[in-house]
Amino acid sequence: MSFTAQVRHAMLVERANEWIDLAVDNIEREYPYMPWMVVEGPGPLPSHRELHPTFFGSFDWHSCVEMYWVAVRLMRLVPGTAAEARARRAISNLLTDDHIGVENAFLTAPATRNFERPYGWGWLLALQSELEGWDDGDGRRWATTLRPLATTISTSFVHWLPLLTYPQRIGMHANTAFALLRSLDFAESQAHSGDTSLREAIDEAANRFFREDVDYPARYEPSGADFLSAALTEADLMRYLLDGETFPSWLDSFLPDLAISEPHQLFMPAIVSDGSDGQIAHLAGLNLSRAASFLSIAGALPVDDARRQVLEDAAHVHADAALASVSGSHYMLEHWLAAYATLLLTA
């Protein structure tokens, strides 16, 4: 069976209720968690939930943000599931003005202002954009509540990107291109409202970092704990920022052998030997994020471009390798993998 947009949508509809339930399970699950804090003196340490009363679940802050995004995106795209009422209650209980005030205070404190930069920042702005794009009473209310934190992060991005002399081209959280990619929809909506600062900062940084890249060494991917392809994530970002005439030629210089499925390392799904190992489990996310990028890149190429079918076929193979792990697997996969599955099926 081909992996068309219609097939992907049918798969999404089939899984939406289960994935919304999974997202809520994670949003509300306080333990285990992996805290991030700067300890500035002796005394008792606050709990993760005290520091992050909205985003305490799902093992770590960014994964919790991702699970909110999954729940909201699926409620918007597949309305009326049985899990929707539970999700609305959970989000309403946790996404409150007081709670976001505490979250915002953490991200504006001098010692923790770089918390979750840039990965969690990008996902938070993606969540804000999803809420703002949803014509729904709860969605509008949640968007208003979350807005101060999104504004803090947007402002931080605008300040930080000009200071970033070099991008991080890696397959994990510090990847620069992926954070910019996740932030783009929010930046676009801001620009349409008259505030172009974030969109201009993203454009400037992306062009400075990536416009002149050629012959990217994707044959060295993946590393042992990657959940992103540095090569494909960069190409995915640039397909948004370059026009339809420029991007195909840029891609030809960046990854010159895609039409013949090379480098072959990029086209071989990663092997997840132990899904209970938090680092090895990342490789399931690599398969899904690769698949989403393959589709996005293919969609930016002319219809007669030989690379389109190659990339679409690669997306299908990678999706088949990982979609079954989203639920019913292990917490080290289940607390975050639905975000990448949702990215893929809504690409």
C-alpha positions, 0 to 999 in steps of 0.5 A, a space after each residue: 500500500 502506498 503512503 499517500 496523504 489519504 493513507 496517512 490521514 486514515 492511519 491518524 484517524 485510526 490512532 487518534 483516540 489512543 494517542 490522545 489518551 497516551 498523551 494525557 497519561 503522560 501529561 498527568 504522570 509525575 513519576 519518574 521524572 528527570 529534573 533540570 535545575 541550578 542549585 544556588 545554595 544549601 537547603 531543600 530542593 524543590 520538586 519537579 512539579 513545584 518548579 513546573 506545575 504545568 509541564 511536570 509530567 512525561 519524564 522531562 519538560 520538553 516531552 511534556 510540552 510535546 504531549 500537550 501538542 499531541 493532544 491539542 493537534 489531534 483534537 483539532 484534526 480529529 475532533 470527537 474522539 472518546 478521549 477528548 473530554 478527558 484531555 480537555 479536563 486535564 489540560 484545563 486543570 494544569 494549564 492555568 494562569 498561576 501555573 504558567 506564571 511559575 513556569 515563566 518565572 523559571 524561564 526568566 530567572 537569571 540562572 535558568 533563562 537558558 533552560 530547554 534552549 533550543 529544543 523545548 523552546 521550539 516545541 513550546 512555540 509549536 504548541 502555542 501556534 497549534 492553540 492559536 490555529 484552533 477555532 475552539 473555545 478551550 483552545 482560545 482560552 489556553 492560547 491566552 493563558 500560555 501566551 506569556 510563556 511563548 512571548 518570553 521564549 520568542 523574545 529569548 530566541 530573538 536575543 540568542 540567535 544573533 549571538 549563536 556563532 555556529 549551529 549545532 548539527 547533531 541528532 539530539 536536542 541541541 540541533 539548531 535547525 530543528 528548533 527553528 523548524 518547530 518555531 516557524 509557524 509561530 513566527 509566521 503568525 507573529 509576522 502576520 500580526 505585525 511582529 516580524 522579529 522572530 521570523 527575521 531572526 530565523 531567516 537570518 540565522 538559517 541563511 547564515 548557517 546553512 545557505 552555503 552548505 554543500 555535500 553534507 556528510 550524511 553517510 556518518 549518520 546516525 549516531 547511537 542516540 540520535 532521534 533527528 537526522 541533522 542532514 534531513 532536518 536542515 533540508 526540511 528547514 531550508 525548504 520552508 525558507 527558499 523559494 520553489 525554484 531555489 530549493 531543488 538546486 540547493 538540495 542537489 548541492 547539499 545531498 547530491 545523490 538522493 535520486 539514487 538513494 545515497 548515502 545508503 546510511 540515510 535510507 536504512 531505518 535505524 535498529 532499536 535494539 532495546 526500547 527500554 534504554 532511554 538513549 537507544 530508544 531515541 532511534 525509534 524517533 529517528 525513524 519517524 522524524 526521518 520519515 516526516 522530513 522525507 515527505 516534507 522535502 519531497 513535497 517541495 520538489 517539482 512533480 517530475 523530480 526523480 527524487 520525489 518517489 525515492 523520498 516518499 518510498 523511504 518515508 514509508 519504510 521508515 514509518 513501518 519500522 517505528 509506528 508500532 512502538 508509539 504505544 504498548 512498548 516501554 515508557 522510554 518510548 511512550 513518553 514522547 514518541 507520539 509527537 514524532 508519529 503525529 508529525 509524520 502522519 500530519 506532514 
